[in-house]
Amino acid sequence: MSWDKHLDNKYGVHGTSTRSEFEMKAQTFIIGELMKKEREKANLTTAEVAEKTGTKKSYISRIENGRADIQLSTLYRLIEQGLNRKLELTI
């Protein structure tokens, strides 16, 4: 069975509410993993990133674990100010 077919069976086809919710959670997880990887590459702790960006360590941890909804402005601040990286989004 293909991956797409598996997702269709488990979460419904593209456009359904269940599938959209799954895809949103998957993207949230991916963003958290990327942020964690870049933080570790920069040799920073979650506390250091939080201090640089005026957030809390627990919030950084929730983002990295895919358990926090994040605004775009906050994402830019965390990546560009906290991690000293450049964030580019493509649609």
C-alpha positions in Angstrom: 0.0 0.0 0.0 1.3 3.5 -0.9 1.9 6.1 1.8 -0.8 8.3 0.3 -3.3 5.4 0.3 -2.4 4.7 3.9 -3.1 8.3 4.9 -6.4 8.3 3.0 -7.5 5.2 4.8 -6.4 6.4 8.3 -7.2 10.1 8.1 -9.5 10.5 5.1 -8.8 12.1 1.7 -7.4 15.6 1.2 -9.9 18.2 2.1 -11.6 16.4 4.9 -11.5 17.9 8.4 -9.8 14.8 9.8 -7.0 14.9 7.1 -6.6 18.6 7.5 -6.1 18.3 11.2 -3.6 15.5 10.8 -1.6 17.5 8.2 -1.6 20.6 10.5 -0.3 18.5 13.4 2.4 16.9 11.1 3.6 20.4 10.0 3.7 21.6 13.6 5.8 18.6 14.5 8.2 19.2 11.6 8.7 22.9 12.5 9.5 21.8 16.1 12.0 19.3 14.9 13.7 21.8 12.6 13.8 24.3 15.4 15.3 21.9 17.8 17.9 20.8 15.3 19.0 24.4 14.6 19.0 25.2 18.3 21.3 22.2 19.0 23.5 23.2 16.0 23.9 26.7 17.6 24.8 25.1 20.9 22.0 26.8 22.7 19.7 25.6 25.4 15.9 26.1 25.4 16.5 28.5 28.3 19.0 30.6 26.3 16.6 30.8 23.3 13.8 31.8 25.6 15.8 34.5 27.2 17.0 35.9 23.8 13.4 36.1 22.6 11.4 37.0 25.7 9.6 33.7 26.0 9.6 30.9 28.5 11.7 27.8 28.4 8.6 25.6 28.7 7.1 27.3 25.6 10.2 26.6 23.5 10.1 23.0 24.7 6.4 22.7 23.7 7.2 24.0 20.3 10.0 21.6 19.8 7.8 18.7 20.9 5.0 19.8 18.5 2.6 20.6 21.3 2.3 24.4 20.8 0.4 26.5 18.3 2.8 29.2 17.1 2.1 32.5 15.4 4.2 33.4 12.4 5.6 36.5 14.1 6.7 34.4 17.0 8.3 31.8 14.7 10.3 34.6 12.9 11.5 36.0 16.3 12.5 32.6 17.6 14.4 31.6 14.4 16.0 35.0 13.5 16.6 36.5 17.0 16.8 33.3 19.1 18.8 31.1 16.7 20.4 33.8 14.5 19.1 32.0 11.4 17.2 33.2 8.4 13.6 32.0 7.9 12.1 31.8 4.5 8.6 30.5 3.7 7.5 29.4 0.3 3.9 28.9 -0.7 
